[in-house]
Amino acid sequence: MADQKTPLTKAFVVEHLDPELGPWSALEYGCIARESHARGARFLLSSVPAELQMPADLAATQGLEVEQRSVEDIFADIKDRVCLLDPAAQVELSPADGENFDVFLFGGILGDDPPRDRTSELRKKGYAGRRLGPKQMTTDTAVRVTRLVVHEKVPLEDISYVDYPEIHVSEHERTEMPFRYVVDAKGQPIMPDGMVDLIKKDADKGVDDLF
Ligand SMILES: C[S@@+](CC[C@H](N)C(=O)[O-])C[C@H]1O[C@@H](n2cnc3c(N)ncnc32)[C@H](O)[C@@H]1O
């Protein structure tokens, strides 16, 4: 596996599709930035409105490139090298796509249950699409899985996941997260630093309001 790694010139782009950028998105984006930076990949957060106030912690994160331009403008000259990760795509992402594409594009959308297919806003732009399996992932999980497939060359089906994990928010209460996550060496879902505390803090809200 390790000897098959592709030299990383890849860019991961999250096109921010919401007018605001709340604490959940800030934790996810910060996590993507740190992981990308640690592995020599670029991470661009695109279509960020000029008037949007970036949370200070996020703005200071190493590896984060904030862009007011959209992905279409930034990568206009290499449109055929851009791959949209799309839950409705007909083709699954495979290690060979590391050679087919240089830019991997994700919807900067908080997960929702049931999914509202807001990725369709990016689908309209006409990029080649790839799916990461049938289950909805958080945006940071989708980037992590894409990196494992195209950089580490791990086939999608060989990655260890946990679906809909429960988080203990108090001694007697649990919240089910309606997403698929990659697991760590201890079998625990990989989530951004601070996410479990945020889930606990927001536990009294309905899950639809969380993301
Ligand atoms: C939290 S998901 C949002 C899905 C969402 N409910 C929607 O309205 O499309 C954020 C992004 O992660 C990526 N993503 C998540 N799960 C995926 C999957 N199973 N296949 C492909 N991409 C996925 C997509 O780029 C998606 O726009």
The ligand as a Gaussian input file, in Angstrom:
#p B3LYP/6-31G(d) Opt

LIG

0 1
 C      -22.475000      16.281000       4.436000
 S      -22.385000      15.884000       2.742000
 C      -23.855000      16.650000       2.183000
 C      -24.792000      15.700000       1.600000
 C      -26.092000      16.421000       1.622000
 N      -27.041000      15.978000       2.513000
 C      -26.610000      16.900000       0.306000
 O      -27.540000      17.653000       0.406000
 O      -26.078000      16.615000      -0.770000
 C      -21.194000      17.049000       2.154000
 C      -20.433000      16.648000       0.926000
 O      -19.692000      15.459000       1.179000
 C      -19.601000      14.671000      -0.008000
 N      -20.217000      13.350000       0.259000
 C      -20.770000      12.917000       1.424000
 N      -21.157000      11.629000       1.319000
 C      -20.853000      11.227000       0.054000
 C      -20.997000      10.006000      -0.671000
 N      -21.540000       8.922000      -0.132000
 N      -20.555000       9.969000      -1.959000
 C      -19.994000      11.059000      -2.529000
 N      -19.815000      12.242000      -1.896000
 C      -20.231000      12.328000      -0.614000
 C      -20.324000      15.444000      -1.110000
 O      -19.391000      16.223000      -1.831000
 C      -21.269000      16.324000      -0.307000
 O      -21.641000      17.502000      -1.014000

